[in-house]
Amino acid sequence: MSIAPRLARYLEQCGARYEVCTHAHSSTSAQTARTAHVPEHQLAKSVILEDDAGCVMAVVPADSRVRIGEVARLLGRHDLHLADERRIAELFSDCEVGAVPALGMAWGVETVVDDDLDENAEVYIEAGDHEALLRMSGEQFNALMRAARHGHFCRPIVQ
């Protein structure tokens, strides 16, 4: 599959510069980072939340968890919860379940980005399947995320 079609079109429209990096099949962001030999903190993972007003994508480093209450406060939304897989599959129909790229705006989904991703020299995002990542400079990632709301709403995963 490689790059999801909507993502490819969006990146082209934005004139984005990136490289496709293939890796062995993986099913979690931590496993993706290991198989792709990428620092987990540089892998931007998407977490889809929803309420009665619709869906929002929270983007955090793969070594962190989303604090849903903080996202809700940031957006002024009170009943945010994790979206179910069926809803995610409907929204991101050109992506494999569990491999949604961290650029929700390509699908018209409101996107919020955690400040912890701002300082990375390189950022990796899912390409839409479980075997490819997009590598881009931190500058490029920040340019793509310029219109997204930013804040601090993640916490490190304690292992």
Helices and strands as residue ranges (DSSP letters): H 5-14, E 19-22, H 29-36, G 40-42, E 43-51, E 54-61, E 64-66, H 68-75, E 81-82, H 85-91, G 104-107, E 110-114, G 115-117, E 122-126, E 132-137, H 138-144, E 149-151, E 154-156
